[in-house]
Amino acid sequence: MSCNAPIGVFDSGIGGLTVAREIMRQIPGETIIYFGDTARVPYGSKSQKTIITYSRQIIKFLQTKDVKAIVIACNTASALALEVVAREVSIPVIGVVKPGAKVASEATKNGNIGVIGTEGTINSGIYNTYIKELNPDVRVYGKACPLFVPLVEEGWLTDPLTVEVAKRYISSLLGLNIDTLVLGCTHYPLIRNIIGSIVGNDVTLVNPAYETAIELKQVLLQAGIENNGPACEHKFYVSDGADKFKRFANTILPCDVVETEDVNIESFADALTTYL
């Protein structure tokens, strides 16, 4: 695998851009091929079988771009599909859950950790599992926040409705004396200011995007496939709404998104090609 090959990054929609942004900042020599499954967002309420099917289709698409590693920049897909799809390809595949769990286990002082995420992520219990593996004495409280993703996808990042929804979701966790809160969906950092204003300064917010970029850097170094740059032009693909995606991406990324292409992702069969 060439060191100059790009990194594949995918998410259910725009949330994974928070991970792509950190990769651009932390390892600027790497080129990104990003896919947002905007036609089928949200993932959080869908079954594991469906999430695995979607992930397989997207990974096969990314393989046509000769990526050297894949980042599943979606907590739901990381929770429900990562272990399956990682066995089906010969390139490194990493998710966003383990890096976030590591930081949360280290950040807490009183042992009470809250996790907000989609229904799929929370119901999987994966954050609870990973955090307790690292720190068995902590208590992990999960809260599904299914309305956050559509609100973010709609661009209502500071809307009063988003504020009210956030208050309703998070109030129950505050009553549990949490001192650490994991933003367990890559969409959620886009409303970090709202969440932070609700939980206050005494609660540490954990954004797994940064730690995922750091883990990716280590994986590339260990595999001997890191690129010292300069990066080529990043490419962006979606399953629907390319123009809307491009406008949004240009508001949060440290690069200009010149073009975004629509892809018929369902044309990619869910059987993967393994590159040896």
C-alpha positions as CSV (number, residue, x, y, z in Angstrom):
1,M,0.0,0.0,0.0
2,S,1.4,3.4,-1.1
3,C,2.1,5.9,1.6
4,N,0.6,8.5,-0.7
5,A,-2.7,6.7,-0.8
6,P,-5.7,8.5,0.9
7,I,-7.5,7.9,4.1
8,G,-11.2,6.8,3.8
9,V,-13.5,8.5,6.3
10,F,-17.3,7.8,6.5
11,D,-20.3,8.8,8.5
12,S,-24.0,8.7,8.3
13,G,-24.0,12.4,7.2
14,I,-22.2,15.5,8.2
15,G,-21.1,14.6,11.7
16,G,-18.0,12.8,10.6
17,L,-16.7,16.1,9.3
18,T,-15.7,16.8,12.9
19,V,-13.4,13.8,12.7
20,A,-12.1,14.8,9.2
21,R,-11.3,18.3,10.6
22,E,-9.2,16.8,13.4
23,I,-7.3,14.5,10.9
24,M,-6.5,17.5,8.7
25,R,-5.2,19.4,11.8
26,Q,-3.3,16.6,13.5
27,I,-1.9,14.8,10.4
28,P,-2.0,17.4,7.6
29,G,0.1,15.3,5.3
30,E,-2.7,12.8,4.7
31,T,-5.3,13.1,2.0
32,I,-9.0,12.3,2.9
33,I,-11.7,10.7,0.9
34,Y,-14.9,11.4,2.7
35,F,-18.3,9.8,2.3
36,G,-21.4,11.0,4.0
37,D,-24.5,8.8,3.8
38,T,-26.9,11.7,3.7
39,A,-29.6,9.8,1.9
40,R,-30.0,7.3,4.8
41,V,-29.2,9.4,7.8
42,P,-29.9,8.9,10.7
43,Y,-28.2,5.6,11.5
44,G,-29.1,5.6,15.2
45,S,-32.5,4.0,15.1
46,K,-31.6,1.3,12.5
47,S,-30.8,-2.4,13.2
48,Q,-27.3,-3.8,13.4
49,K,-27.9,-5.8,10.3
50,T,-28.8,-2.7,8.4
51,I,-25.8,-0.7,9.7
52,I,-23.4,-3.6,8.7
53,T,-24.9,-3.6,5.2
54,Y,-24.5,0.2,4.9
55,S,-21.0,0.0,6.2
56,R,-20.0,-2.7,3.8
57,Q,-21.4,-0.8,0.8
58,I,-19.5,2.4,1.8
59,I,-16.3,0.5,2.4
60,K,-16.5,-1.1,-1.0
61,F,-16.9,2.3,-2.5
62,L,-13.9,3.7,-0.6
63,Q,-11.9,0.7,-1.8
64,T,-12.4,1.8,-5.3
65,K,-10.5,5.0,-4.3
66,D,-7.5,2.8,-3.2
67,V,-7.6,4.1,0.4
68,K,-4.9,2.8,2.7
69,A,-7.0,3.0,5.9
70,I,-10.6,3.6,6.9
71,V,-11.9,5.7,9.8
72,I,-15.5,4.9,10.7
73,A,-16.4,8.4,11.9
74,C,-19.8,7.4,13.2
75,N,-20.4,6.1,16.7
76,T,-23.3,3.9,15.7
77,A,-21.4,2.2,12.9
78,S,-18.3,1.9,15.2
79,A,-20.5,0.2,17.8
80,L,-22.5,-2.1,15.6
81,A,-20.4,-2.8,12.5
82,L,-16.7,-2.2,13.2
83,E,-15.7,-5.6,14.5
84,V,-17.5,-7.3,11.5
85,V,-16.1,-5.2,8.7
86,A,-12.6,-4.9,10.1
87,R,-12.2,-8.6,9.6
88,E,-13.3,-8.4,6.0
89,V,-10.6,-6.1,4.7
90,S,-6.8,-6.1,4.9
91,I,-6.3,-2.4,5.5
92,P,-6.6,-0.8,9.0
93,V,-10.1,0.1,10.1
94,I,-10.6,2.2,13.2
95,G,-13.6,3.7,14.9
96,V,-14.4,6.6,17.2
97,V,-15.6,4.7,20.3
98,K,-12.4,3.3,21.8
99,P,-10.5,6.7,21.7
100,G,-13.4,8.5,23.4
101,A,-13.8,5.8,26.0
102,K,-10.1,6.0,26.9
103,V,-10.2,9.8,27.4
104,A,-13.4,9.6,29.5
105,S,-11.9,6.9,31.8
106,E,-8.9,9.1,32.4
107,A,-10.8,12.4,32.8
108,T,-13.3,11.5,35.5
109,K,-12.5,12.5,39.0
110,N,-15.6,11.3,40.9
111,G,-16.2,8.2,38.7
112,N,-19.5,9.3,37.2
113,I,-19.4,9.4,33.5
114,G,-22.3,10.3,31.2
115,V,-22.5,9.2,27.6
116,I,-24.9,10.8,25.1
117,G,-25.4,9.2,21.7
118,T,-27.9,7.7,19.2
119,E,-30.2,4.9,20.3
120,G,-28.0,2.3,18.5
121,T,-24.9,3.4,20.3
122,I,-26.5,3.7,23.7
123,N,-28.4,0.4,23.5
124,S,-25.2,-1.4,22.4
125,G,-23.6,-0.6,25.7
126,I,-20.2,-0.3,24.0
127,Y,-19.0,2.8,25.8
128,N,-19.9,1.2,29.1
129,T,-17.9,-1.9,28.1
130,Y,-14.8,-0.1,26.9
131,I,-14.8,2.4,29.8
132,K,-15.1,-0.3,32.4
133,E,-12.4,-2.3,30.8
134,L,-10.1,0.6,31.4
135,N,-11.5,1.7,34.8
136,P,-13.7,-0.9,36.4
137,D,-14.7,1.4,39.3
138,V,-16.5,4.0,37.3
139,R,-20.2,4.3,36.8
140,V,-21.4,5.0,33.2
141,Y,-24.8,6.5,32.5
142,G,-26.0,6.5,28.9
143,K,-28.7,8.7,27.4
144,A,-30.0,8.4,23.9
145,C,-30.6,11.7,22.1
146,P,-32.2,10.8,18.8
147,L,-33.3,14.3,17.9
148,F,-29.8,15.7,17.9
149,V,-28.7,14.3,14.5
150,P,-31.7,15.6,12.5
151,L,-31.4,19.0,14.2
152,V,-27.7,19.2,13.3
153,E,-28.3,17.9,9.8
154,E,-30.9,20.7,9.4
155,G,-28.2,23.2,10.4
156,W,-30.1,24.3,13.6
157,L,-26.9,24.6,15.6
158,T,-27.9,27.5,17.7
159,D,-31.7,27.4,17.3
160,P,-33.8,27.7,20.5
161,L,-35.5,24.4,19.7
162,T,-32.1,22.7,19.8
163,V,-31.4,24.3,23.2
164,E,-34.7,23.2,24.6
165,V,-34.2,19.6,23.3
166,A,-30.7,19.5,24.8
167,K,-32.0,20.7,28.2
168,R,-34.6,17.9,28.3
169,Y,-32.1,15.2,27.3
170,I,-29.2,16.2,29.6
171,S,-31.1,17.2,32.7
172,S,-31.5,13.6,33.8
173,L,-27.7,13.0,33.6
174,L,-26.9,16.1,35.7
175,G,-29.0,14.7,38.5
176,L,-26.6,11.7,38.6
177,N,-23.6,14.0,39.5
178,I,-21.6,13.3,36.4
179,D,-18.3,15.1,36.0
180,T,-17.5,13.8,32.5
181,L,-19.8,13.7,29.5
182,V,-18.9,11.9,26.3
183,L,-20.2,13.3,23.1
184,G,-20.9,9.9,21.7
185,C,-21.9,10.9,18.2
186,T,-19.8,12.8,15.8
187,H,-22.6,15.2,15.1
188,Y,-22.7,16.4,18.7
189,P,-19.5,18.5,18.7
190,L,-21.3,20.8,16.3
191,I,-23.6,21.7,19.2
192,R,-20.9,21.6,21.8
193,N,-21.5,25.2,22.9
194,I,-25.1,24.4,23.7
195,I,-24.3,21.3,25.6
196,G,-21.5,23.0,27.4
197,S,-23.7,25.8,28.5
198,I,-26.2,23.3,30.0
199,V,-23.7,21.1,31.9
200,G,-21.5,24.0,33.1
201,N,-17.8,24.3,33.7
202,D,-17.6,21.5,36.2
203,V,-18.3,18.8,33.6
204,T,-15.6,17.8,31.2
205,L,-16.8,17.3,27.6
206,V,-15.1,14.5,25.8
207,N,-14.9,14.9,22.0
208,P,-13.7,11.6,20.5
209,A,-12.8,13.2,17.2
210,Y,-9.4,14.5,18.4
211,E,-8.4,11.2,20.0
212,T,-9.4,9.3,16.9
213,A,-7.1,11.4,14.7
214,I,-4.2,10.7,17.2
215,E,-5.0,7.0,17.1
216,L,-5.0,7.1,13.3
217,K,-1.6,8.7,13.3
218,Q,-0.2,5.9,15.5
219,V,-1.8,3.2,13.3
220,L,-0.3,4.7,10.1
221,L,3.2,5.0,11.8
222,Q,3.1,1.4,13.1
223,A,2.1,0.1,9.6
224,G,4.7,2.2,7.9
225,I,2.2,3.9,5.6
226,E,2.2,7.5,7.0
227,N,2.6,10.2,4.4
228,N,4.8,13.2,5.2
229,G,2.9,15.3,2.7
230,P,1.9,17.5,1.2
231,A,-1.6,16.2,1.1
232,C,-3.5,16.1,-2.2
233,E,-6.9,17.7,-2.7
234,H,-9.4,16.1,-0.3
235,K,-12.5,14.5,-2.0
236,F,-16.0,14.5,-0.7
237,Y,-18.9,12.2,-1.7
238,V,-22.5,11.9,-0.4
239,S,-25.5,9.7,-1.2
240,D,-27.7,12.7,-1.6
241,G,-27.8,16.5,-1.4
242,A,-24.2,17.3,-2.6
243,D,-24.7,21.1,-2.8
244,K,-26.2,21.3,0.7
245,F,-23.4,19.2,2.1
246,K,-20.7,21.3,0.4
247,R,-22.1,24.5,1.8
248,F,-22.1,23.1,5.3
249,A,-18.7,21.5,5.0
250,N,-17.2,24.9,4.0
251,T,-18.4,26.4,7.3
252,I,-16.5,24.0,9.5
253,L,-13.5,22.5,7.6
254,P,-10.0,24.2,7.4
255,C,-10.0,23.7,3.7
256,D,-12.1,24.7,0.7
257,V,-14.6,22.1,-0.4
258,V,-14.6,22.8,-4.1
259,E,-16.8,20.0,-5.2
260,T,-19.0,17.2,-3.7
261,E,-20.3,14.4,-5.8
262,D,-23.4,12.3,-5.4
263,V,-22.9,8.5,-5.3
264,N,-25.5,5.8,-5.8
265,I,-24.1,3.9,-2.8
266,E,-26.6,1.1,-3.0
267,S,-25.1,0.0,-6.3
268,F,-22.1,-1.2,-4.3
269,A,-22.9,-4.8,-3.3
270,D,-22.3,-5.6,0.4
271,A,-19.7,-8.2,-0.4
272,L,-16.3,-6.7,0.1
273,T,-13.2,-7.1,-2.0
274,T,-10.2,-7.7,0.1
275,Y,-7.0,-6.2,-1.2
276,L,-3.9,-8.2,-0.4
